[in-house]
Amino acid sequence: MRGRKGRGAGRTSPTSRSVTSSPATHRALLRLLVLLLTLAVWQSAARARGSVYFPPPSRIARRAHGLWFSGPARHLFVTDAAVGNVLPSLGRMAAGFGIAAACGIGLGVAVGRSRWAYALCNPVLQFARAVPPPALVPVFVVVLDFGTPMQITAIAFSAVWPVLINTAEGVRNTDPLRLDVAAVLRLDPVERLRFLLLPSALPRIFAGLRLSLSLSLILMVFSELLPGTADGIGFTLTDAQSRSDLLTVWAALLLLGVLGHVLNTVLLAVERRLLGRGRTTA
């Protein structure tokens, strides 16, 4: 009897699993309900007003589907317009964000490990972070002229600061007791970086990455609004505005909102996985 009780006590019943998973299910249902209510209010208000400047979401969704997601099945329903405008924008954003993330983490670790380097560089970092990112785009236009290199450089330069500053702060806030233990164990610099500094700074690093991701999306669109751009979501916005095609303008705005939400959700999932793994390992 004791053995049976011991074996049974270690098992998790289906009821306890459902109780444990129910809060997450409730939150997901509440988020879905809020979204549906918002769309319903928007639909009703737009139909009641009947203005071409404020179309209902159903018409915007149909236009977005017709523009970008009504292609043949062999192309995963992606149209030529999506390949010619959406994919170049995502490529520029990914390149700029990737450069910003790599440089920001590398320089942030270097600055955060040295108290003197942090004291010397902190005023410059705070100044660079305070400059509005769109204000720097004309400078890059003068230096690099119009084109993809200018757009990627503008995205990377503006998005690097949140990652760099948050990484430096995370490295500086490493528990001193852990540093003493690392010194006693005689860990080399690579081992300190891998097993101590990066895991300690990881929450701050991801906080900076989320800010940089938002800046990358903003700078991607802004750089494509400039003259001389031949493709991209920003180009679609300006072209539709010049033709008074307001439905396409709203469809592009909807696409940007969906892209921002999806990319942020993916980054949050990666963060949860890495931080959860780090806690489990610890």
Secondary structure, DSSP 8 states (H G I E B T S, - for coil): -HHHHHHHHTS--HHHHHHHHHHHHHHHHHHHHHHHHHHHHHHHHHHHH--TTS--HHHHHHHHHHHHS-S-GGGTT--HHIIIIIHHHHHHHHHHHHHHHHHHHHHHHHHHH-HHHHHHHHHHHHHHHHS-HHHHHHHHHHHH-SSHHHHHHHHHHHHHHHHHHHHHHHHHTS-HHHHHHHHHHT--HHHHIIIIIHHHHHHHHHHHHHHHHHHHHHHHHHHHTSTT--SSHHHHHHHHHHTT-HHHHHHHHHHHHHHHHHHHHHHHHHHHHHHHHHHHH-
